[in-house]
Amino acid sequence: MNSIFPELIAVDVEADSAEEAIRKVGQIFFDNGYVKDTYIDAVVAREKKYPTGLQLEGMAVAMPHTDPPHVYKSGVCVAKLKHPVTFMHMGTDDQPVEAEMLFMMAITNPNEHMDTLAKVLQVYQNPEVADKFRGAVTTDELYKIAKFYIGEE
């Protein structure tokens, strides 16, 4: 099952906080019919309780998501931020990371998010691949890179 779609790719997302980044990226899901109108607030609330920032070898990312009842269909929104925003590191409430990219997930099956998480972790352990994501300047470039490295067969 594929989770990377061209309409869910964004570059130069302007945000000054984790919440603003989540709201802007969540709106992409909503505008494209992937999620219910409850999704964005649910992701914001979940991020406060269970942070999703990750400081990886290649770069810092965040993987915000929420529970399946807020989702119509699965997908991953890959969003490159115009400038890093502070998320808390996964599993902590006091370890900030400056996330450059969001891999925001709309999940209908809880097992899917573990697969996606594993793929993203694998990708970003490789600094060369992280540089490819960092170097993408158009949505088309970012889509092709995300599809190649994270999209399922």
C-alpha positions in Angstrom: 0.0 0.0 0.0 1.4 3.4 -1.0 1.5 6.3 1.5 3.3 8.9 -0.5 1.1 11.1 -2.8 2.0 14.2 -4.8 -0.8 16.2 -3.3 0.7 15.6 0.2 4.1 17.1 -0.5 5.0 20.7 0.6 8.2 22.8 0.6 8.9 26.1 2.3 6.2 25.7 4.9 6.4 28.9 7.0 5.8 28.2 10.7 7.1 29.7 14.0 6.1 26.9 16.3 5.4 23.1 16.3 1.7 23.8 16.6 1.6 26.2 13.7 3.6 23.6 11.6 1.1 20.9 12.5 -1.9 23.0 11.7 -0.5 24.1 8.3 0.5 20.6 7.3 -2.7 19.1 8.7 -4.7 21.5 6.5 -3.1 19.9 3.5 -4.6 16.5 4.6 -7.9 18.1 5.2 -8.0 20.0 1.9 -7.3 16.8 0.1 -10.0 14.8 1.8 -7.7 12.5 3.8 -8.9 13.5 7.3 -11.9 14.6 9.3 -12.3 18.1 10.7 -11.3 16.7 14.1 -7.8 15.6 12.9 -5.7 18.8 13.3 -6.8 19.5 16.9 -6.3 15.8 17.7 -2.7 15.9 16.3 -1.9 19.1 18.2 -3.3 17.6 21.5 -1.4 14.3 21.0 1.9 16.1 20.2 1.7 17.9 23.6 1.3 14.5 25.4 3.5 12.3 23.2 6.1 14.4 21.4 7.3 13.1 18.0 10.6 15.1 17.4 13.6 13.0 16.4 17.2 14.1 16.3 18.7 11.7 13.7 22.1 11.5 12.3 21.2 13.3 9.1 18.8 15.9 10.5 16.0 16.5 13.0 12.5 15.6 11.9 9.0 15.3 13.5 6.4 12.7 12.8 3.1 14.0 14.2 0.0 11.9 14.0 -3.1 10.8 15.8 -5.6 8.0 16.1 -7.4 6.3 13.2 -11.0 7.6 14.1 -9.9 11.1 12.7 -8.7 9.7 9.4 -10.6 8.8 6.2 -7.6 7.4 4.2 -4.0 6.8 5.0 -1.1 8.9 3.7 2.1 10.7 4.8 2.5 14.4 4.3 6.1 15.2 3.7 6.7 18.9 4.5 10.0 20.7 4.3 9.9 23.7 6.7 11.2 27.1 5.5 13.2 27.2 8.8 13.5 24.7 11.6 10.9 24.8 14.4 11.2 23.4 17.9 9.6 20.1 18.7 10.2 18.0 21.8 12.2 14.8 21.3 10.1 11.6 21.2 9.8 10.1 24.7 10.8 13.4 26.5 9.2 16.6 27.6 12.3 18.6 28.0 14.7 17.8 25.1 14.0 20.2 22.2 14.9 19.3 18.6 15.0 21.8 15.7 12.9 19.9 13.1 13.6 20.7 9.5 11.0 18.3 8.1 7.6 16.9 9.1 6.5 13.5 8.2 2.9 13.9 9.3 0.9 10.7 9.2 -2.8 10.0 8.6 -3.2 6.5 9.8 -6.1 4.1 9.4 -4.2 1.0 10.6 -2.0 1.5 13.7 0.6 -1.0 12.3 1.2 1.2 9.3 2.7 4.0 11.3 5.3 1.7 12.8 6.3 0.7 9.2 6.5 4.3 8.2 8.4 5.3 11.3 10.9 2.5 10.7 11.4 3.6 7.1 12.0 7.2 8.0 14.4 6.3 10.8 16.3 4.1 8.3 16.4 6.9 5.7 17.6 9.6 8.1 20.4 7.5 9.6 22.1 8.0 6.2 23.5 11.6 6.0 23.6 11.3 2.1 19.9 10.6 1.9 19.1 13.3 4.5 21.0 15.7 2.2 18.8 14.7 -0.7 15.7 15.6 1.3 17.3 18.8 2.5 18.3 19.7 -1.1 14.9 19.4 -2.6 13.5 22.8 -3.6 10.3 21.9 -5.4 7.4 19.8 -4.4 8.1 17.6 -7.5 11.7 16.9 -6.4 10.6 16.2 -2.8 7.9 13.9 -4.0 10.3 11.9 -6.1 12.8 11.5 -3.2 10.1 10.7 -0.7 8.5 8.2 -3.1 11.8 6.5 -3.7 13.0 6.2 -0.1 9.7 6.0 1.9 6.9 4.9 -0.5 5.9 1.3 -0.3 6.1 -1.0 -3.3 
